[in-house]
Amino acid sequence: MSLLHPYFLIIIVFLIIFSYQEVFRQKVDRKYLYFLGIFMVLVAGLRNEVGADYGSYRGIYVYSDTVDYISIIFKGLHLDSPQPVVVEWLYVLINKLLLNVFNAPYYMLTLVIASLAVFFKMQYVEDNTFYPFTFILFMFVPGFFIGECGQIRQNLGVFMVYFAVRFIKEKKLIYYLLCIYLAGGIHNVCYAFLPMYWVARIPVNKGIMLGAILVSIIMSPFEVYRVFGSFLDGLASDSVVVGGFNAYMEETAERLNGGIGIPEVMTAILTFFLFFFDTKMVEKYPYYEYHRNYALVGICFYFIFRNNPVFSSRLVGAFTGFGFIIIPNAMYVVSKSTKTAIYSFIIALFIFNFVVFSSFRNIIAGRFTIDLYHNFLLP
């Protein structure tokens, strides 16, 4: 087992302390959430040669300077551009502006992207859970390392989409569409969320959920996603950084042929919470139905795309990541003893993920260890 750098351990200890406080004591002042966010931005945004995709994104930074503004604008309007633009237009524009206007070094790009991603994440947890520290702790390993410190484009785009859920609640379609458009300009996978403005409002019960999941399981061996051809390839691809992603997530032949791995276990856990606490959540938790529908889509997509390691991780992860907020939120609607049981389960699952992440090559490949992690500002 490799030892994480103390900066990551500081974040974890901070999260554990305030997670316990918010669950069993009283609501924690939001200023501590913002203090945490600032430190997370510094750790992720000013990292030096850290993250399996660090070099790939630096290559995109250099590439962005070769693309003219007209081509970027045409790409943003989904028109044929004078120059081919092989990376999403808004991300290229951010890169180019930092280079041309500010002559900024590469670490300023990672700082800007981390700042935006953490901002949208904090807004999302404030809007959608009474236990923000618990949810962030629950998703920290491996989420923070693969997201803010790894797949920075998809991470930013997806949290922009999560933030846009507020516009579904407020029934502001134009604002929601604008968020999807801008998020899609960061990463194509975000366009898959476009129908969720309407899907989130579809009435669903346990019977419908069970039927949808069973149909998805039956469809799994037939690889029906192939009928969409290059459309889904564009959504799930990450151009030049796919190799870096593979340094985090391994798909073995045994798993693809029916073996059980962490994705299967996490999907089963989410499914259990979805069915077991559904009735109480509908009664007591505001806007739970939106989270439930997102989670259901993610679970169904998992089975439909299971034979494709890219779709079953990138595309599915974007939906189930949203759905996982149901797990800490369940503590709000249950008795004290059940709340304690759920919280103990969350902590146990966090410890398991921490041990798994620290035991395999993920932590070394990403240079997150005490001897490999370096930061441009922090000592």
Secondary structure, DSSP 4 states (H G I P E B T S, - for coil): -PPBPHHHHHHHHHHHHHHHHHHHT-PPPHHHHHHHHHHHHHHHHTBSS-STTHHHHHHHHHHHTTS-HHHHHHHHTTS--SS---S-HHHHHHHHHHHHTT---HHHHHHHHHHHHHHHHHHHHHHH-S-HHHHHHHHHHHHHHHTTTT-HHHHHHHHHHHHTHHHHHTT-HHHHHHHHHHHHTT-GGGGGGTTHHHHTTS---HHHHHHHHHHHHHHGGGTGGGGGTHHHHHHH--GGGHHHHHTT----HHHHTT---HHHHHHHHHHHHHHHTHHHHHHHSTTHHHHHHHHHHHHHHHHHTTT-TTIIIIIHHHHHHHHTTHHHHGGGGS-HHHHHHHHHHHHHHHHHHHHHHHHSTHHHHTT-BTTT--BSS--
